[in-house]
């Protein structure tokens, strides 16, 4: 992506995040909690840290990538929530790519496939080494090759299954706390909001790739809740229930993975949910 386009994207994300809360009041029936803007600017809790590529390597790939630009850096070697969020973004790209593939949108599916040299994986080998896990470079390449070289359904599904196993092994979710998992979900939804804000303008799809990214990130956030162990669920049962309700409500923002015409959705719902989930986790 050209530098001019990159700068424009960063500006749009900051502009949307600042303007969202000018009249935003987030409430849900699940808890009755509210998050309201002050001085005409919505501000998430100070501890909100979206996943930043500054922590794992700079640069944007093709297709408008670069989630978390402009956010504070996080050391993925030690910050469990940021680490889970980052791997969640990778999962999200792959999830939506495979969904597009299964529905026959091959050209679109290819744009979501990732390679080890892509920005999402850049710098991760050192993080994996510090954490004592193997990573999933080979499996990532195998899936990308299966889709991009059109090797057929069996090859794609087999590669995807093996890749998910490798990512799961690298995540080490069983060693994480419920709080860390919920914070990772908050970060992922904040990033989904950034992407949705760029992809959808007043109901019009202006960048379908970003719209799809946001879809993938949100679905992986929901899936992550389902993978919590019984012990983790006991740590924060009420907060997990609240988070699940918020995430399921967000699904209405994506009537389909490749919409024709306008959609009834706004990024403010994602920003609000991200803040609510974080507050719930911190409490």
N, C-alpha and C positions, 0 to 999 in steps of 0.2 A: 504494500500500500504506500502511496506517495506521502511524503511528510505533510503536505497541505491537507490531505484527507484525514490523516491521523490527528492533526491539530483540531480540525473541525469536529471530529468525533469526540475528542476529549472535552471540547467546549460545550457540545450539545449535552453530554452526560452531566457536566457540572451545572449547566443552566437548568436542566430538568430537575435535578436533585434540589437545587435551591428554590425553584419556583413551585414545586409540588405542594409544599405546605402552606402556601399563602392563605389557603382557606381549608386546609386539610384537618379533619377531625376523624380519627380512626376509632370506631367502636365495633364490638362484636357481641353477639348474644351470649357467647360462651363464657366470658368473664366480666363484661361490662366495663373493662378498663379503657381509658381513652388516652390518646397521644395527640396533643394539639400543638400547632405552630405558635411561635412567639416572635413578635416583631417582624411579622410577615415572612418568616423563613422557617421551614420545617427542618429540624435538626435531630438526627438520630442520636441515641446515647453516645457519650464520648468514647465508649469502648468499642463502638462499631468499627471493624476493620475489614474492608472488602479485600478479597485476595488480590495481591499485587504482584505483577510480573517482575517488579524490581527485586523481589526476593529470589527469583529463580532464573533471571535472564531477561534482557530487554528485547523489544522489537515486536512487530505485528506480522502475522502471516497473511496469506491471501484470504479473501472472503470477509474482511472486516473484523478480524479477531483482535484480542487485546483486552479481555475482560479485566476489570479492576484497575484500569489506568487511573493514575492520579491519586490512588489511595495510599495509605500508609503501608510501609513495607512490613512483612512478617517473616520471621525466621522459620521456614517450614521444617527445619531439623528439630526444633523444640516446641513450636506452637502447634499443638495437636488440632485445634479447631481450624486453623488456617490450612494445615496439611490436609485434613479431611475435605475441606472446602475445595481446595485445588484439585484433588483427585476426583471430587464430585463434578467439577466442571468438565474434566476429561470424560467422565462417564456420561455426562449430559450431551456432549457433542456426539459421542458414539451412539447413544440411545436414539437420538433423533435421526442420525444418519441411517441406522439400521431400520428404523420405522419407515423412513422415506424409501429405502430400498425395498422393503417388504410390500409397500404400496405401489411400487412401480415407478417411482420418481428417481431414476438412476442418476441423472445428471446432478440433481440436488443432493442426493445421498453422497456423492463423491466429494462435494464441498465440505462435508462435515467429518470426513475421514482424517485421522491424524497420523503423523509419522513421528518417530523419535526425535527428528531434527526440528519439528515444529516448536513454536514458542511455548506451548503448554507443557512440553516435556523438557525444554531447555533448562539445564541446571538441576533437574531432579536426580540424576545419577548420584551426585554428591549428597543429596538429601537422603536417598535410599541407603547409601553407604553408612551415613551417620546413624540411621535408624536400624541398620542391620537387616534390611530386606533386599530382595533381588530386583524389584522393579518389573517392568513389563514391556521393554523396548521391542523384543522379538515378536511378541504377541500383537503389539500395536502395528508393526509393519505387516504382519501376516493378514490382519483384517483389512488394512488399507489396500494391500495388493489384491486381495480377493474381490474387493468392491471395484477398485479402479481398473483392474485388468479383466473385470467381468468374468470371473472364474466359475460363477454359478452359485445357486442357492445353497447347496450342500457345503461348499467351501466357505461361503460367507457365514453361515450359521455356525459351522464348526469353529471357525476362527474367532467369532464373537464370543462363543461359550468359553473358549480357552482364555481369551483376553479378560473376561469378567472374573474368572478364577484367579488370574494373576493379579489383577487390581485388588481383589478382595484380600489376597495374601499380603499385599503391600500396605493396605490400609491399616490392618491390625485393629479393627474396631472393637474387638473383645477387650482390649486393654484401655479403651477410652472410657471416660465418664459420660453419663447422660448429658451433663452440662456442656461438655466439649462437643458432643454430637449436635446438640441443639444450636450452639453457637455457630457451628459449621454450616448448618442449614440456614441460619439467618444470613450468613455471608453469601451463600449461594443465591438466596432469593434477592438479596440486594443487587447482586450482579445480574440476575435475571431481569430485575427492574431496569437497570441501565440498558440492557439489550432491548427490552420491550419498548422503552421510551424512544429508542432510535428506530426500531422497526415499525412502530405504529404511531401515526400522527392523526389525532382526531378521528380515530376509527379506520383510517385508511392505511393499508399495508404499503409502506414505502421502502422497506428493506425486509424481504421475507426471510433472509438468512438469520438476521438478528431476532426476528420473531420466533423462528424455529429454535435458536439457541436458548432463548428464555423458556420455551416449552420443555426442552430437554433438561435444563437445570432444575426446573420445578418438579418434573416427574422423578428425577433422581433423588431430590430432597424427600419426596413422599416415600419412595422405595427405601431410603435410608432408615426412616422410622420403623419400617417393617423388619429391618434386620437387627434391631436392638435386642439384646438378650433379655431374659426374664429379670435378671439382676439389675440391668441398666434401667429397665422399665420401672422397677420398684423405686429407683433413686429419684424419679421425677414423674410419677404417673400422671398427675394433674397437668403439669406443663407439657408433657408429651401429647396428652389428649387435646389440649388447647392448640398446640402446634399442628396436629393432624387436621383438626377442624379448619384452621386457617388455610392450610395448604390445599385441602380438597375444594374449598370455596374458590380458589384461584383457577381451577381447571376451566372455569367458564370463559377465561380469557383466550382460550385456544379451541375454537369450535372444530378445527381440523388442522392437520399439520401443513397443509398447502391450501389456504383459503382463497376463494374466488370472491372478489368484492370486499366490502368493508366488514369489520368486526366490532363488536361492542365491548371494548376493553380499554383500560387506561393504566399506565404504569404506576399511578398513585396507589392502586390496590396492592401491588407488589412491595412498594416502598413501605407502606403501612404495615403489611404483614411481617416484613423483615424486622422492623422496629419492635413490633409486638412480641415476636418470637425471641428476640434478644432480651427484652425486658423480662419475659417469663423465665428464660434460662438464668439470668443473673439473680433473680429473686429466689 
